[in-house]
Each structure stands twice: as structure tokens, then as C-alpha cells.
Amino acid sequence: MAAGSEGSARLRSSYCYDDLDVLTVLLSGELDDGTALVVVRAVTFALDKRPQALVLDLTDLTTLSAAGVHVLRAAQDRAATEGVALRLVAPTAGVASRSLDEAGVSGVFDVYPNRVAARVENDRTAFLRRMRRRLGGR
């Protein structure tokens, strides 16, 4: 598992890459118009690694503004263009979950209650792909 971090005084990002070909970016602090560039850089770095899935863990966000939601939508579009599944971790009682609900976009993202659930989804997808191949593409 590889790790790294970067960010500003108001928003920090750290990376965690596991053997399931899932890259997780943990975001902590305030995600708004003044810190959006941290997310843009983190997503660019992550997608350059060509993972099968990118998980953005929003658990430790203290603020998620409309500008922050916009950056998440842009990240989703960029990931889709690259053929990478984007998953958000936003516990139900957290700031991120409330902000996504208020913005009316929670249904647009694949949102998971914790990192384990988001990562396990990659196991399911890989399993189904292997089974289809074994069954001759059916």
C-alpha cells in the first residue's frame, strides 16, 4: 500500500493505494471555492495512476460548499472520461452527506457509508468480470 499527502491550511488530502487497484483520497477540512484546487490536483494525481476505482473519502470534511460540490461533479466527469469508477465516502450523519442532499446531487454519485464498503465494491465488480470470462462472455 502506498501513501502520500498534500494540501493547504484549510483542506488536506492524503492518498492510499491498495492491492485491489483502488486509490483512495482522504479529504479533511473545508472544501469550498478557496480550496477546490487541492481536490483538482488530488484527482489529477490519482487518475494519472490509472486505478480501476477512485474513492474520495469525505468523512473528515468540516465544510462542503456549492463550489465544493461542483468540483466533485467535475471529478466524476473526469473519472468517467478516464474509465475509472468514482466513489464517495460520506457517512449519513456527516457534513458531506448533508451538503450533497441539500444540493440535490446525492443520487448522482455512488456514495458509501465508509471506506470498506467503497473498496469492497471493487471486489464485487472484479468477481463478476472473472465469472463472465469463465462462462464464455455470457
HELIX and SHEET records of a PDB file:
HELIX    1   1 ALA A   36  ASP A   48  1                                  13    
HELIX    2   2 ALA A   66  GLU A   82  1                                  17    
HELIX    3   3 VAL A   95  ALA A  103  1                                   9    
HELIX    4   4 ARG A  115  ARG A  134  1                                  20    
SHEET    1   A 6 ALA A   2  GLY A   7  0                                        
SHEET    2   A 6 LEU A  11  TYR A  17 -1                                        
SHEET    3   A 6 VAL A  22  LEU A  31 -1                                        
SHEET    4   A 6 ALA A  53  LEU A  64  1                                        
SHEET    5   A 6 ALA A  85  VAL A  89  1                                        
SHEET    6   A 6 ASP A 110  TYR A 112  1                                        
END                                                                             
